[in-house]
């Protein structure tokens, strides 16, 4: 292989092909061509040239002996420098991978769950498989952190959790949009979280129990439907309230239920008449008998297209009162694209963010994982981190007028 001259230590030009062929030629090239220039020893105009040449010849002989003694070490050092120049990027990547593997081999990854309901079932499903796709094969556990409709978990993730890639969190799909609605009490920026993606896209429905007065969307425009709420940051409260502003639907919210499963039980017991917002996938997973045995009336759905198995159920997106309200509905329901989102804290090492994102998507495509998901009736329709981030950036650019309508202001 013929290599071109390169600048070595102290700016010395070394022709490595010449060095390989002749050490003497390398030494002469170094001494005669480079050393005087590097050391700045050109003869002053007032010194005799012959005397100067004799002096420099003796000096160069002494330097040559020193060079011969150090030539081997210098060549090794220069070869290492050249190798680093050509392979530094690849080596850095390999070192990062090794470092990440060493880190995760000694770690237990925690997945925080904000609710003991269906969201935790998704988190546990992920936990049983994702470790196989992370270098070092770490143990993965799920830790419950309920409270305030998911705000407690996301606040911990953003402000307290270690930023080393050892903690991730399942997040309520609506929470990333809350700071965009002007809530100054929230202490997180959704655009700075390390998004891994979402396990599924969602379509949600509003329900009434089979013996309720309200049985259709038209009934909902004319009569109140009593529904449960599960926290100030929960979709069960935020979405039905906003849909009421934007379409005229008459929901009467009863807050205070600890989670969605307790809220569903309250409907079955007759404490409330229906539910204003719950994902269709969760209903099919947790209560498949509701639809099969016609225990509930489906008042509307939030999808962009008609549902094949519920063709007569109206799309709420078509019920906005005007164009601005239609845009507000689009903002409100953007959360459904990231129906089961997962994120890590902000500012974790870039290499570990890459590891977690790749492991997340690999898990959702894995045959063994998908077999278990199908058996448990989990809806799996992956959303990448890039798509989730793009969605949030777009939502953050919503106009003040749209935000006001989401909040119910005229």
N, C-alpha and C positions, 0 to 999 in steps of 0.2 A: 504494500500500500504506500503510495506517495502522499506525504502530508505537506501542506504549505507552511511557510515560516509563520511563527506566532510569537507574540510578546510573552516572555516568561517572567521570572522574578526580576524585580527592579527594572523592568522595561527591556531586558536583554532579548534580542532577536535570536531565536534558535531554530535552525533548519533541522528538523528531526530525521528526515531521510538521510541527510548528510551525516548526522551523528551516528546513525545506525551503520553507515558504511565505513566511516573513518573517524576515530576519536581525535586524531591529530588535526584533521580538517576542521572539526568542530572547535577545537581549542584555538586554532589560528584565526578562524572566523570571529570567534569571540574576542580574542586579544587585539587583532589588527584592525578589525572593522568597527567594533562596538565599544571596547573599553575606553579608549581615549575620549570618545565623544561622551560616554556616560559620566566619566570622571572629570571632564572639562579640563584636559591637560594639553591642549594645543600649545606649541612653543610661542612664547611672547616675542614680539618683533625685535627686542634688544638682545636676545640670546642667539649664539651661533648655532646654526641648524645641525652641523655635524656633532657638536658637543651634546646638543639636546638629544639627537638620535642615539648616541652612545649611552647616555644616562637612561633613556627610556628603554633601551634594549636590556640593560642590566635589571631594571625594575620589572620588566615584563618576564624575564627569566625567573625571578623570584616569585612573581605572581603565578607563573605557569606551574611551579611546583605545588603551590597552594591549591591551584585549580584542579590539578591531577588528584590530589588527596580528597577533594570534596566533590569531584565530578560525579561519582556514583550516587551520592546522596542528593545532589542537585538534580540529576537526571530523573531519579525516582520521584522527587518532589514535583518536577515539571510534568512528568507523565501523569501523576495524580491530578495536577491542575488541569491538564488537557482532558483527562477523563471526566472530571467534574464539569468542564465546560460543555462537553458533548452529552453527558448523561445526568447532569444535575437535576433536571426536571423530573426525569423518570425515577431517579434515586429518591428525590424528595417525596414523590408519590408513594414509592414502596415503603419508605420509612414511616410516612403517615399511616399507611395501612397496617404496618406492623405495630405501630404505637397504638392505634385504635383497637387492634385485635388484643393486644396485651391489656389495654384498659378494660374492655368488655369481658375478657376472660375472668376478671376478678370482681365483676360488678353484678348486682341484681338490679334490673331495670324495673322501675315502678310506673305503672299506668294508673293515673288518677281518674276516678270515676265520680262525676258530680251527682249521680242519682242511682239508687238501687234498682231502677227499672230496666227497661229494654236497653238503654244506652250501656249499662254495666254488662249486660249479656254480650253485647258486641265487643266491649273491651276484653272480656274474658275469652271470647273466641279468638280475638287477635293475640292475646297473651299466650295462648296454647301453641301458637305456630311461629310467631315472628322471630323468636330466638334462634330458630334454625337458619335464618337468613342474615344474621348479624355476625361478623367475624368474632371469634372467641366464644360463640354460642352461650350468651349469658342467660341466667335464670330470669324469668319475667313474671312479675306478680301484679295483681290489681289491688289498689287501695281505695276505699271509699272516702270521699270528701264532699258530702252533700251540704247544701246550705245556700239560701238566697237564689234559688233557681239556677245554680251553677256558678254564681259570681264568686263564691268562696274558693272554689277550685281554680278558676282562671286567675284570680288575684294571687293565690299562692304560686301558681305556675310562673306568672310574670315577675313577681317581686321577691319571692323567697326561695323557690326551688333552686338547687344547684344547676349552674349553667355549664354542665359538662357532658350532656347527652345521656344521663342516667335516669331522667324523669320525662315522661310524656303524659299527655292528658287528653281524654275525650271531652269535647266541649259542646255545649248546647249550640245548635246551628245558628241561633239568632244572636248569641252573645257578641260575636265579632262586629255586629252592626250597631250595637248599642252606643258606643262612643261617637259614632257618626250622627247620632240623633241628639247630640249636645249634652249628654249626661256628664257633668263635671265631677261627679262623685266617683266615677270609675277610674281606676289607676292602672290602666293598661292600654297599649296601642296595638290594635290587631294587625297593623301592617308590619310590626317589628317582631311578632311571634315567628318561630321557626315552624312553618306549616309542613306537615308530612303528607297531607291529602285527606281524602274522605273515603270511608268504606262503602258509601252508597249515596246515590241521589234520592231525594225524597219526593213523594206526593202525599199530601195530607188531606184530611177530610174533617168536616164538621158532622157530628152525629146527634141524634136524639134517641132516647130509649123508645121502645116500640109502643108504649102506652102514653107517650107525651102528646100534648096538644099540637105541637109543631112537628110536622111530618115532611115538609118540603121547604125549599128555599123561599117560595112565595109566602108560606106560612110564617117564616122567620122575618119577613119584612113587615108582617102585620102583628105578630105577637112576640113577646119576650120568651127567651129560652134561658133557663137558669143553668149555668155551667160552673165548673170548679176552676180555681186558679192555684198554681203550685209554687208561686214565688215571684218577687218583683222583677227578676230577670228572666223569667221562664216564658217560653213561647206560648204556653197555655193561657197566659194573661195578655201578653203583648200583641199577638197576632189577632185574636178575636176582637180586641178593643179597636185596633186599627181598621180591621175589615168593617166593623160597624160604622166608623167614620166615613169610609170610602164607598160603601155600597148601600148603607141604610139597614144592614142586618141588625136585629135587636137582641143582642146578648146581654144577659144580666150576670155579672161575674161575682162569684162567692169565693174570695181568697182564703188561704190558710191551710190548704191540703199539702202534706209534706212531699208528695211525689206523685207521678202520673199513675202508678198502680193503685194508690189509695184513692185517687180521683176517679179511676175507673170503677173501683168497688163502690164508691159513693153513688155513682150513676145506677149501678145494679141494685143497690139498696133503696133507691128512691130519694136520697138526700138532695140530688140535683137531677135535672131533666135530660141533660146531654153533655157533650164535650165539644168545645169550640175549635179545637185544633189538635189533631194527633196523627202521626204518620200512618199511612195505610199498611206499610210493611210491619210496623209494630203491632197493629191490631191483628193482622193475620198471624203473627207469631205468638202474641200473648193471649188472644181471644179469637181463635179461628171460628168458634161457634157463633159469634155475633152475626157475621155475614151469612154463614151457611144456613143458620136457623132463623134468619130474619128477626133477630132480637133488637136490631137498631135500624133507624132510618138514616140514610146518608143524604145530607142536605146539600152539600157541594163538595167539590174537590179543587185542589190548587194546581193541578197539572196544566201543561201547555196544550195538551191534546186530549180528546175524549178517551176514557178508559174502556178497554175492550170488555172487561167483565162487569162494568157498571156504566153501560152506554147512555142511560137516561139521566145520570147525575150531572148537573150543570157545572161548568167551569167558572170559578169565582172571578177569574181574570177578565171575563167578559162582562162583569156586572158593575164595573166602575161607573160613576156618575158623569165623568167628563175626562178629557185627555190628561189633565194634570193628575187626577185621581188614578187614572190607569198607570201613569208613570210611578206614582207612589206605591201602587200595588206591586209593580215589577220590582221596585226597591225592596219592599217588605218581603216578597217571596223569593228573592235572590238566595236567601238562606237555604232553600231547598236543593240548590245545586250542590251544596256541601252538607248533605243531610246528616252524615256521621263523621264530623271532622276530628282530626287528631293533630296536636301540635306539641312542640317542645319549647322551652323558654327562649327568649331572645338571646342573641350573641353567644350561642354555643359554638365550639370550634367548627369551622367549615367542613372539615373532613368527616366529622361525626354527624353533622347535619346530612351530608351526602349518604353516609352509611345508613342512617335511619330512614331517609326517604326511599332509598333503593330497596331496603328490606321491607318497608311497608308495602310498596307496590308489588314486590316479588311474592309476598305472602298472599295478597289478594288474587294473584293469578295461579297460585299453587293448587295442584289437583287434590291433594289431601285436605287442604283447607276448604276448598270449594265443596268437597264431598260432605264434610261436617256441616258447612253452612247450609247446604241444601237439605240435609236431614233435619236441621233445626229451624227451617223455614226463615233463614236470614236472607234479606235482600242485599246482594252484593253487586254494586255497579261502581267501580273505582273512579275516583277523581284525583288527579295528580296534584302535587304541591304547586306546580306552576299555574294550573287552571284555577286553583283556589285563590292564589295570590292575585291573579289577574282579575278575578271576580271582585275581590275586596277593594282593589285599586279603583275599579270602575264605580263601585258603589260609593266610595269615598268622595267621588267627584259629583255626586247628585246635587242638584240646585237647591238653594234655600227654600224655594217654593214647594218642591217635592217633599223636603224634610218636614216642613210645616204641616202638610196634609197628612203625612204618616202619623204625626203627633196629634192630629185632630184639630189643628188651628185652621181658620178659614183662609 
